[in-house]
Amino acid sequence: MPVLALAALAGPAHSFQHMPEAVVRRDGYPDLEVDLCAIGDGRIVIGEAKISDRLEPTKREEARRCAALKGLIDELSADEFVMATTGTAWDRRTETLVNEKIAPAAKVTCAYQPALTSSAAAAVPGRSPSILLGLRSSPLPSKRRIR
């Protein structure tokens, strides 16, 4: 899933560099695994790519993860946080936590994958995976405006 999300991000960019699935180590903080790290057209993007519709299984773990990701966004001065899932939508709890904890610090973009699988995309020669899989980007629904 991270490679598919990176392909969707790279598509419209004039310049793009990435490093998928990194473990970030910072003094005084627990290690933080991040699925997406990229710079596209000078904008720093980090993100998560999941098969499920949640970042973590419990609300407590998910709140902790969102806080850790927000801290990384602040330290990197990241411009955007991408949430990619193979599902058709993110769980409402996840959306709420991301809006509360991450959206004030960076633009939040969601990428969804329709029913096609990555193996089906690989089986069609000459087609871009981001086009085949139809990843679409849209902001999370929120009462607050996401910058």
Secondary structure, DSSP 8 states (H G I E B T S, - for coil): -HHHHHHHHHTT-SSEEE--SEEE--TTS--EEESEEEEETTEEEEEEEESSSSSSSSHHHHHHHHHHHHHHHHHHT-SEEEEEESSSS--HHHHHHHHHHTTTTSEEEEEE--S--HHHHHTSTT--HHHHTT-EEE----SS---
